[in-house]
Amino acid sequence: MHFDSKDLTYDQLVHLYKSLLLPRVIEEKMLVLLRQGKISKWFSGIGQEAIAVGVTQALDEDEWILPLHRNLGVFTSRHMPLHKLLMQWQGNQSGYSKGRERSFHFGNAQHHICGMISHLGPQLGIADGIALAHKLRKEDKVVVVFTGEGGTSEGDFHEAVNVAAVWDLPVIFVIENNGYALSTPVNEQYRCEALVEKARGYGIDGVKIDGNNILNVYDTIKGVKKYCLEYQRPYLVECATFRMRGHEEASGTKYVPPYLFEVWDIKDPIKNFEQFLLSKQVLSKEEIDAIHQDLKDYVDVECNIGFNAKPMYVDTGRELRDVYAENKVDVRGMQYDEENPAAAGPVKEQRFIDAIKEGLHQSMQQHADLILMGQDIAEYGGVFKITEGFVEEFGKDRVRNTPLCESAILGAALGLNIQGYRSMIEMQFADFVTMGFTQIVNNLAKIHYRWGQSANVVIRMPCGAGVGAGPFHSQTNEAWFIHTPGLKVVYPSTPADAKGLLIAAINDPNPVLFFEHKALYRSVHGNVPEGYYETEIGKARHVRSGDDCSIITYGQGVIWAEDYAAHHSEISIDILDLRTLLPLDYDAIKAAVGRTGRVLVLHEDTMTGGLGGEIAAWVGEHCFELLDAPVLRCASLDTPVPFNTELENNFLAKARLHETVVKLLKY
């Protein structure tokens, strides 16, 4: 193995050696503790430490790194105390994630490390967002994100590298190619000679290096960083290495041919660097032994501290509170009061779609850090023209057309928020959100609970049937998300709420899915305050009072219920518009039950697994004594949304509303 120290000083070489050795010494200790049952699981990076250490040492300490679970050297090179890391690995409440996460599935803003999730690929898009924030602020900073050779097979790898290339982002994509994705060898992962060849397909540059050579890694990343900053371009670095132990200790290594261990043992990054330092008389054998002992002593001391942490104290209230970030926004709109709309200023009649546009426009004026992203939202103005004219007023930096890659853009939105920006993502149609599902339910939703990072991201979801758009442009898929703690889900039915809830969502530090029914865009009108105001998220709206039965609904269902009540004046119908589906306003639901004793839950979503089942169950459990009849549900058929108009009308819940009301009143 050839080492070129170039202009590195004695102190720099010794520092690199100590930084390289520390994770190995820690790992050797962890393997002992694992056998003793003091830690539950370990993902070993023995044999490939030079990559994590070399990369991290080549960066400034305030440049973000997005590592994987085998990159202990990133965490130690960023000077994270071992005793606190040990608490993390034990699942102790004094660890970095309060016992809520395992191993390296956590991040820490103080050390500029963004934690991975087990899905691997989705973290690549986050790097794009962090780099975009640097670019917008004209900061000379790069972002480094790690993936394995197996991760390059995921769609997120393609999306993130492509976005970085198209948007000219200073992201360094580091591939740790250790030959196996768990047990699957590279010949079953890809057919190119080297993964760095993929760079050419994205119009960027790349290089393949010896990942076991600490000086090679360090020098390469230094040079690549300079290139990325000078040319504002991404770069792909493939590091050839080998994992000397199993994917994790329980999986073993029986799938690896024995001779490979002999080959790669000769290439051990630490032993070879030690020989280089000895040959150059940078260190003596005695000094190397002394460094080994000093690090072992450090590890023992830190372990003693880590294993003497306070025992876990379980606090259910704290667990529930930490699901959402606290809203600490300084500049917020006036709270809208349905009973006194004029309190928010002069009102004007607007269509539903115009209210959404105005809420978004006023938010762009209010927040210089608000970035809009979506397919065709810039010059074209979006398929529904909600952002028409925005790019001329706010510029392409803030109103950004995106490639066709929902997952990477949602990841980028999280990356932007990590750097203090807020963002709005427009799903062209709510149906397309499936392409970014993991980012929403596993990254955005869980990140505050996991390590305290907010996710100020609004995802606009044009949804709903009744417009003859067929199975892939008509779904109202809110039920997919209301099951996920950490998300907020809103679904307005009036222009005033559409504007106020959108402003509130943009001000909220948590991820909000904002459902807007396409059929309401130009069919529903109403008085809307002209000023900048919020409709409170989590608070339902009592639409009308009645004595015979209560219809609990939202979105298009509110329009159906009001129309039905207007045409059936012989029935005294009470209507509650939920507006927010997560979290639900249970006080308002209970009040609706108490007003009539008969409840019908109406929604456009299909019956099975819909929100109606959850509300019916809650009412039965908490309001049984108030009921005069069982809770009934009226929902759309359990089929995909058909294209034919007659079939679609039959599909929709509205077709069965009358018979359900009659059935309820007969009890």
Order of alpha helices (4+ residues) and beta strands (2+ residues): alpha-alpha-beta-alpha-alpha-alpha-beta-alpha-beta-beta-beta-alpha-beta-alpha-beta-alpha-alpha-alpha-alpha-beta-beta-alpha-beta-alpha-beta-alpha-beta-alpha-beta-beta-alpha-beta-beta-beta-beta-beta-alpha-beta-beta-alpha-beta-alpha-beta-alpha-alpha
